[in-house]
Amino acid sequence: MHDANFILYLLINKLTFNTIIMNKSELIDAMAQDAGISKVAAKAALESFISNVTSTLQKKDGKISLVGFGTFSVAERAARQGINPATKQPISIEAKTVAKFKPGAELANAVASAAKPAPAKKKK
């Protein structure tokens, strides 16, 4: 499979049709159609991808880098003070481990170019 290029294609293709949100079943349908495989095979591939990303990030210093697409990693967030927006009272927010995603250059450029508005016409 084409890894990052395939997923990048899906993202760009969906942006072209002005789709704002793609859910899991829509992604499976698109993967099956684009790869010429069954929906069952596409679902298995997506679930395998999710499972492998999850299990890798659960390991100490786990990281997955898909050149051009991006990097999945883990970060530690320190404990901090916050404010309850309803009561405006200070609250303590516990330290936690979070998953991060940093887009690669190809994905970032594709999203940036798709998001650019058309140039304004100059008045004569």
C-alpha positions in Angstrom: 0.0 0.0 0.0 1.1 3.6 -0.5 0.9 4.7 3.1 1.1 8.5 3.4 0.5 9.2 -0.3 -2.7 7.2 -0.3 -4.0 8.9 2.9 -2.9 12.3 1.6 -4.8 11.6 -1.6 -8.0 10.7 0.4 -7.7 13.9 2.4 -7.2 16.1 -0.7 -9.9 14.3 -2.6 -12.4 14.9 0.2 -11.5 18.5 0.5 -12.3 19.0 -3.2 -15.9 18.0 -2.6 -16.1 20.4 0.4 -16.6 17.5 2.9 -15.9 18.9 6.4 -16.0 15.7 8.4 -15.3 12.1 7.2 -16.3 9.4 9.6 -14.9 5.9 9.9 -17.4 4.2 7.6 -16.9 6.9 4.9 -13.1 6.5 5.1 -13.5 2.7 4.8 -15.7 3.2 1.7 -13.2 5.6 0.1 -10.3 3.3 0.9 -12.1 0.3 -0.6 -13.1 2.2 -3.8 -9.7 3.8 -4.3 -7.7 0.7 -3.6 -10.0 -1.6 -5.5 -10.6 -3.8 -2.5 -13.6 -4.9 -0.6 -15.0 -2.9 2.3 -14.2 -5.8 4.6 -10.6 -5.7 3.5 -10.5 -1.9 3.8 -12.0 -2.1 7.3 -9.5 -4.7 8.4 -6.6 -2.5 7.0 -7.9 0.6 8.9 -8.5 -1.3 12.1 -4.9 -2.8 11.8 -3.5 0.7 11.3 -5.3 2.1 14.3 -4.3 -0.9 16.4 -0.7 -0.6 15.5 -0.6 3.1 16.1 -2.2 2.6 19.5 0.1 -0.2 20.6 3.2 1.6 19.4 2.2 4.8 21.3 1.6 2.8 24.5 5.2 1.7 24.5 7.8 3.9 26.2 9.0 6.5 23.7 6.6 5.1 21.1 6.6 7.0 17.8 5.4 6.4 14.3 6.7 8.5 11.4 5.1 8.4 8.0 7.3 10.6 5.8 5.2 13.2 4.1 2.1 12.5 6.1 3.2 13.1 9.7 4.4 11.7 13.0 2.4 10.2 15.8 4.1 10.5 19.2 3.4 10.7 22.9 3.9 13.8 25.2 3.7 14.3 28.9 1.5 17.2 30.0 2.5 18.7 33.4 0.0 19.3 36.2 -1.2 22.9 36.1 -3.7 25.3 37.6 -6.8 26.1 35.5 -10.0 28.0 35.9 -13.5 26.4 36.0 -15.3 28.5 33.3 -18.7 28.1 35.0 -17.6 29.2 38.5 -14.4 31.1 37.7 -12.8 29.2 40.6 -9.2 27.8 40.3 -9.0 24.1 39.7 -6.1 21.7 39.7 -5.5 19.8 36.4 -3.6 16.6 36.8 -0.6 15.6 34.8 -1.4 13.3 31.9 0.1 11.5 28.9 -1.4 12.5 25.6 -1.1 11.4 21.9 0.2 14.0 19.5 0.2 14.3 15.7 2.6 16.6 13.8 1.7 16.9 10.1 4.5 16.2 7.6 5.4 18.8 4.9 3.4 17.2 2.1 0.2 17.1 4.2 0.7 20.6 5.6 1.3 22.0 2.1 -1.7 20.1 0.7 -4.0 21.4 3.4 -2.6 25.0 3.2 -3.0 25.1 -0.6 -6.6 23.7 -0.4 -7.5 26.2 2.2 -6.3 29.3 0.3 -9.1 31.4 -1.0 -9.2 32.4 -4.6 -7.3 35.7 -5.3 -9.6 38.7 -5.3 -10.2 40.3 -8.6 -8.7 43.8 -9.0 -11.1 46.7 -9.7 -10.4 48.6 -12.8 
